[in-house]
Amino acid sequence: MAATCDHPHERLGLKGRALKAELKAAESRCDQAEQRLTAPRRRVLELLLEAGQPVKAYDPDRRLWRGRRAGQAAPPSTAPWNSSRSRASPTASRA
C-alpha cells in the first residue's frame, strides 16, 4: 500500500537547458577519452539525469523500451527466475 501525504514534492531531476548541457558534457568527455556515447547509453543517461534521485535498476530499462518502434527488437530477458520454475534456495544445494 502506498503512503500518501499532503505536502508538495519537488522534482529534483534536470530538464531543458540544464539537461542538454549535461548530455553535451558527457559527449565531450567521451570524445576526449576516444569513446562513443551510443544512442542507448545516451538515453539511459538522460533518464537518470531526469530522475534526479536514485532509481531501481530496471526502471530506466522499462522506460527506454516503452517507446520502441515496430520491428525493433525487445530487450533480452534478464531474470530467468521469473519463469514458472520455482527458485531454489542457495543453501538447499549445499546439503
C-alpha positions in Angstrom: 0.0 0.0 0.0 1.4 3.4 -1.0 1.7 6.1 1.7 0.1 9.4 0.9 1.0 12.8 2.2 -0.4 16.3 1.8 2.8 18.3 1.2 4.3 19.0 -2.3 7.3 17.1 -3.6 9.9 18.9 -5.6 11.1 17.2 -8.7 14.9 17.2 -8.5 15.8 16.0 -12.0 17.3 18.0 -14.8 15.3 19.3 -17.7 15.5 21.8 -20.5 18.9 23.6 -21.0 20.4 22.0 -17.9 19.7 18.5 -19.2 21.1 19.4 -22.6 24.2 20.9 -21.1 24.9 17.7 -19.0 24.4 15.4 -22.0 26.7 17.6 -24.1 29.3 17.5 -21.3 29.0 13.7 -21.2 29.5 13.5 -25.0 32.5 15.8 -24.7 34.1 13.6 -22.0 33.5 10.5 -24.2 35.2 12.3 -27.2 38.2 13.3 -25.0 38.6 9.7 -23.9 38.2 8.5 -27.5 35.0 6.6 -26.6 31.5 6.8 -28.0 28.3 7.7 -26.2 26.0 5.4 -28.1 22.3 6.3 -28.5 21.1 3.7 -26.0 23.6 4.8 -23.4 22.8 8.5 -24.0 19.1 7.7 -23.5 19.8 5.8 -20.2 21.9 8.7 -19.0 19.1 11.1 -20.0 16.6 9.1 -18.0 18.9 9.0 -14.9 19.5 12.8 -15.1 15.8 13.5 -15.5 15.0 11.3 -12.4 17.3 13.3 -10.2 17.1 10.7 -7.5 18.1 7.0 -7.0 16.2 4.7 -9.4 15.7 1.0 -9.3 17.9 -1.0 -11.7 15.1 -1.9 -14.2 13.2 1.4 -14.2 15.3 3.0 -17.0 15.1 -0.2 -18.9 11.3 -0.2 -18.8 11.1 3.5 -19.8 13.7 3.0 -22.5 11.8 0.2 -24.3 8.3 1.6 -23.7 8.5 3.7 -26.9 10.3 1.3 -29.2 9.3 1.3 -32.9 7.5 -1.5 -34.6 10.0 -4.1 -35.8 12.6 -3.0 -33.2 13.8 -5.9 -31.0 12.6 -6.2 -27.5 15.2 -6.3 -24.7 16.6 -9.7 -23.7 15.2 -11.3 -20.6 17.4 -10.6 -17.6 15.5 -12.5 -15.0 15.3 -16.3 -15.9 14.0 -17.0 -12.4 10.7 -15.3 -13.3 9.7 -18.3 -15.3 7.2 -20.9 -14.0 10.1 -22.7 -12.3 10.4 -22.0 -8.6 13.7 -20.6 -7.3 15.9 -22.9 -5.4 17.3 -21.8 -2.1 21.0 -21.1 -2.4 21.6 -23.2 0.8 19.5 -26.1 -0.4 22.1 -27.2 -2.9 24.9 -27.3 -0.3 23.2 -30.0 1.8 
